[in-house]
């Protein structure tokens, strides 16, 4: 069934293409994703909110990488090429938003914390007819979803990627093998840049120091490995820590104690 099809009693489509041009500000669809699913690089005409009601997924684009654990959502602006992957089974609740309704929203991806109210509103809107009357419960839920997305706090579950090719080479090397113990001088040699250039470049282009960027990269990989069922000690070793406790301390520093409790055992 197409989302704008006439038969309202048919099962709701789970195809993203069916939700890009419907004459409503928001369309929501729920569907499960199997472990290890990937999308490849793609984009949508509408902006998108990827909400993980259960499980953990990751996404990447030209300017960054993100991890989206349970209770969080990834805001993706319209027409931005991105790729997604699941780490373990994931239950998704995806909202597609008309550009006119989100004109003042961020123009870059961000991971947001999903409030209980936003979660309930998204799930409820997914049960309403796709072509809900805008003065009905569906319309009120859509307005509530927009309000809650706009006020949702961003989280540090994002890994900004610099445009400078030397810095980007360093970042991609760390992402490929976060357990590497090379210090800043070694990475500067690899990149063909001075330590000073690397230090200033990381601050200017990512807003993070080299050390903080690498710690965040390790935490993001650790979250994905944990979601795939790896034991804590193996996860720690895979991202460059000698013990699970050392990794937990870094997670707490990057995400805060509350975020660490929610995302990593």
Secondary structure, DSSP 8 states (H G I E B T S, - for coil): --TT-S-TTS-----GGGGSS-SSSEEEEEEEE-TT-B--SB--SSEEEEEEEEEEEEEEETTEEEEE-TTEEEEE-TT--BEEEEEEEEEEEEEEE-GGGGTTS-SS-EEEE--HHHHHHHHHHHHS-TT--TTSHHHHHHHHHHHHHHH--B-S-EEE--SSHHHHHHHHHHHH-TT----HHHHHHHHTS-HHHHHHHHHHHHSS-HHHHHHHHHHHHHHHHHHTT--HHHHHHHTT-SSHHHHHHHHHHHHHHHHHHHH--
